[in-house]
């Protein structure tokens, strides 16, 4: 059984962030060739959900080039060593050109509301293949019109706007904030979905059990239960899972937005409700992001992504919430102000390769 080495957080974060000069020096020393050799443009159309005779493993059409190759290489070189090893251990890594003109990832014009469309991470099941391949794909929509990926704070704002269906809160300049951090975040999120099944269902298609992870303590009080997720968790999809007592429900935030009560939505995000339930962004909140608060498996995936980024020297990602002030989960974490989130990150650290 996999167990968490330290579900109770110690006094200080895992590692102090490096200076920007040190980060740039590390980028200059790194050779991304082994990683880029695994990445290719996905041959489309491709349906990762197909099973039986309709399923085939994804196939690459061509190597990546231009700004896409540059951003991917810098993302790899920004990553901590454990994440580099996990990337290189995948069966395939793809840039998905679905929606691009003539399937050319360097000729895309995908709107911001679809920036996550056609990104996925999956591990083959027995009704797909006995080889149990492990794959991730990132939408070419990250690189519209051949440009570099958006800055990290812009990328996270796009995700938040899609999830909330509201353009209220906005992230501001992160540290670091380059396009390689956006790409690293996208890769980490999709790989996190694969890793979640590696941990909780070591044999593909059998014995899914989230209690294997961290002695069942990862969701300690933050969720009433951790139901088995659907085989394919669509972006932003809600399930029947509910937060534990003392934590604001996602549905309450969505209902406030739908009703046009933005003051209430802002309060629920920034602090909590008048009864004392904890919101999404305050220091005593356990979530790595709003995205991580929508389902237990996304909680794991976003915490894993957050841990990858912290180990890649993410220092700050402020979010401005109208009438709720500015919140900054990475900064609070590095100042030892988020013990609940730190405990969850330590659970992940304990099972990394």
TAWOMO-V973052 format. One record per residue. RES is the residue in one small letter. SS is DSSP state (H for helix, E for strand, L for the rest). PSI is psi in radians with two decimals (999 if undefined). OMEGA is omega in whole degrees, 0 to 359 (none if undefined). Layout:
BEGIN
res = [RES:RES]
ss = [SS:SS]
psi = [PSI:PSI]
omega = [OMEGA:OMEGA]
END
This chain:
BEGIN
res = [x:x:x:x:x:x:x:x:x:x:x:x:x:x:x:x:x:x:x:x:x:x:x:x:x:x:x:x:x:x:x:x:x:x:x:x:x:x:x:x:x:x:x:x:x:x:x:x:x:x:x:x:x:x:x:x:x:x:x:x:x:x:x:x:x:x:x:x:x:x:x:x:x:x:x:x:x:x:x:x:x:x:x:x:x:x:x:x:x:x:x:x:x:x:x:x:x:x:x:x:x:x:x:x:x:x:x:x:x:x:x:x:x:x:x:x:x:x:x:x:x:x:x:x:x:x:x:x:x:x:x:x:x:x:x:x:x:x:x:x:x:x:x:x:x:x:x:x:x:x:x:x:x:x:x:x:x:x:x:x:x:x:x:x:x:x:x:x:x:x:x:x:x:x:x:x:x:x:x:x:x:x:x:x:x:x:x:x:x:x:x:x:x:x:x:x:x:x:x:x:x:x:x:x:x:x:x:x:x:x:x:x:x:x:x:x:x:x:x:x:x:x:x:x:x:x:x:x:x:x:x:x:x:x:x:x:x:x:x:x:x:x:x:x:x:x:x:x:x:x:x:x:x:x:x:x:x:x:x:x:x:x:x:x:x:x:x:x:x:x:x:x:x:x:x:x:x:x:x:x:x:x:x:x:x:x:x:x:x:x:x:x:x:x:x:x:x:x:x:x:x:x:x:x:x:x:x:x:x:x:x:x:x:x:x:x:x:x:x:x:x:x:x:x:x:x:x:x:x:x:x:x:x:x:x:x:x:x:x:x:x:x:x:x:x:x:x:x:x:x:x:x:x]
ss = [L:L:L:L:L:L:L:L:L:L:L:L:L:L:L:L:L:L:L:H:H:H:H:H:H:H:H:H:H:L:L:L:H:H:H:H:L:L:E:E:E:E:L:L:L:L:L:L:L:L:L:H:H:H:L:L:L:L:L:E:E:E:E:L:L:H:H:H:H:H:H:H:H:H:H:H:H:H:L:L:H:H:H:H:H:H:H:H:L:L:L:E:E:E:E:E:L:L:L:L:H:H:H:L:L:L:L:L:L:L:L:H:H:H:L:L:L:L:L:E:E:E:E:L:L:L:L:L:L:L:L:L:L:E:E:E:E:E:E:H:H:H:H:H:H:H:L:L:L:L:L:H:H:H:H:H:H:H:H:H:H:H:H:H:L:L:L:L:L:E:E:L:L:L:E:L:L:L:H:H:H:H:H:H:H:H:H:H:H:H:H:H:H:H:H:H:H:H:H:H:L:L:L:L:L:L:L:L:L:H:H:H:H:H:H:H:L:L:L:L:L:L:E:L:L:L:L:L:L:L:L:L:L:L:L:L:L:L:L:L:L:L:E:L:L:L:E:L:L:H:H:H:H:H:H:H:H:H:L:L:L:H:H:H:H:H:H:H:H:H:L:E:L:L:L:L:L:E:L:L:L:L:L:L:L:L:L:L:L:L:H:H:H:L:L:H:H:H:H:H:H:H:H:H:H:H:H:H:H:H:H:L:L:L:L:E:L:E:E:E:E:L:L:L:E:E:E:E:H:H:H:H:H:H:L:L:L:L:H:H:H:H:H:H:H:H:H:H:H:L:L:L:L]
psi = [2.37:2.44:2.66:2.23:-0.45:1.38:-0.32:2.18:2.52:-3.04:-0.44:2.74:2.94:-0.79:2.50:2.48:2.54:2.82:2.82:-0.64:-0.72:-0.65:-0.78:-0.64:-0.69:-0.68:-0.72:-0.52:-0.29:2.46:1.91:0.08:-0.80:-0.63:-0.86:-0.46:-0.39:-0.24:2.38:2.89:2.22:2.34:2.16:2.72:2.64:2.32:1.81:-0.22:-0.17:2.57:2.98:-2.45:-0.32:-0.21:2.46:2.66:2.60:2.61:2.47:2.51:-0.68:2.78:2.75:2.75:3.06:-2.52:-0.54:-0.86:-0.69:-0.83:-0.73:-0.75:-0.74:-0.58:-0.82:-0.78:-0.36:-0.29:2.65:2.78:-0.68:-0.64:-0.63:-0.79:-0.70:-0.70:-0.82:-0.34:-0.14:2.68:-0.66:2.57:2.28:2.64:2.14:1.97:0.26:2.27:-0.13:2.63:2.12:0.50:0.40:1.94:-0.33:0.11:1.15:2.60:1.13:2.25:2.73:-0.51:-0.14:0.37:-0.42:-0.17:2.44:0.30:2.45:2.81:2.29:2.73:2.27:2.46:2.90:-0.53:0.08:-0.88:2.55:-0.05:-0.27:0.87:2.68:2.10:2.61:2.65:2.48:2.34:2.40:-0.17:-0.28:-0.40:1.11:2.34:0.58:0.10:2.91:2.80:2.75:2.83:2.78:-0.76:-0.58:-0.74:-0.82:-0.57:-0.73:-0.80:-0.80:-0.72:-0.69:-0.77:-0.74:-0.34:0.75:2.42:0.59:-1.34:2.52:2.39:2.56:3.13:2.16:2.95:1.92:2.98:0.23:2.93:-0.49:-0.49:-0.67:-0.78:-0.71:-0.73:-0.73:-0.76:-0.77:-0.66:-0.83:-0.71:-0.55:-0.63:-0.68:-0.79:-0.65:-0.74:-0.57:-0.68:-0.80:-0.15:1.28:-0.56:2.00:2.29:-0.02:2.65:0.76:2.17:1.74:-0.20:-0.21:-0.56:2.17:0.66:0.52:0.13:-0.06:-0.64:0.40:1.62:-0.21:-0.44:2.52:-0.60:2.97:1.48:2.68:2.21:2.84:2.74:-0.68:1.96:1.84:2.67:2.16:0.08:2.27:2.60:-2.72:-0.01:2.43:2.63:2.73:2.95:2.33:0.04:2.38:2.43:2.49:-0.68:-0.63:-0.66:-0.80:-0.70:-0.69:-0.72:-0.78:-0.57:-0.06:0.23:1.30:-0.49:-0.72:-0.79:-0.73:-0.73:-0.72:-0.60:-0.83:-0.65:-1.04:-2.82:3.05:-0.30:-0.08:0.01:2.41:2.36:-2.86:-0.69:-0.20:2.81:-0.55:0.11:2.59:0.01:2.55:-0.34:2.94:-0.70:-0.73:-0.23:0.04:-0.31:2.72:-0.72:-0.65:-0.49:-0.85:-0.84:-0.78:-0.54:-0.71:-0.84:-0.79:-0.75:-0.71:-0.80:-0.67:-0.74:-0.30:0.24:0.54:2.22:-0.64:2.45:1.40:2.46:2.23:2.09:2.02:2.29:0.19:0.01:-2.88:2.29:2.64:1.66:-0.83:-0.76:-0.80:-0.71:-0.82:-0.29:0.27:0.59:0.00:1.21:-0.59:-0.82:-0.64:-0.67:-0.69:-0.70:-0.64:-0.58:-0.73:-0.75:-0.57:-0.33:0.20:2.66:999]
omega = [175:182:178:182:185:179:171:188:170:188:187:177:183:184:176:181:177:175:178:178:179:179:180:178:178:177:182:182:190:175:182:187:181:179:182:177:179:186:176:176:184:172:182:3:176:180:181:181:183:180:177:183:180:183:168:180:177:182:177:179:187:174:176:183:175:182:180:180:181:181:179:179:179:176:179:183:175:190:171:186:182:181:174:181:179:176:182:178:179:177:181:177:188:163:187:183:178:181:179:179:180:178:182:183:177:179:183:173:184:183:181:180:179:186:180:182:176:167:180:171:180:175:184:176:178:179:172:181:175:180:179:176:182:191:168:175:177:182:174:176:174:187:184:175:176:180:174:176:178:173:185:182:177:178:181:176:177:179:183:179:179:183:183:189:185:183:182:181:178:173:176:192:179:174:351:190:186:179:180:178:175:181:177:179:179:178:183:180:182:178:178:177:177:182:179:179:174:183:192:174:184:175:183:178:184:163:175:182:180:177:175:189:175:182:180:187:182:182:187:176:183:177:176:176:178:181:175:182:173:180:177:177:179:183:178:183:177:175:177:182:179:177:177:179:178:180:179:178:175:181:179:178:180:180:179:179:181:180:182:179:186:176:178:180:180:179:181:177:191:185:183:181:185:178:178:177:185:180:187:192:182:182:181:176:183:190:174:182:172:179:182:183:187:177:181:181:175:174:177:185:181:175:175:177:180:180:176:183:177:179:173:174:168:184:189:172:183:172:178:180:180:181:179:178:181:176:183:185:178:180:179:180:182:175:177:180:182:184:180:179:180:177:179:178:178:175:179:180:185:184:180:179:none]
END
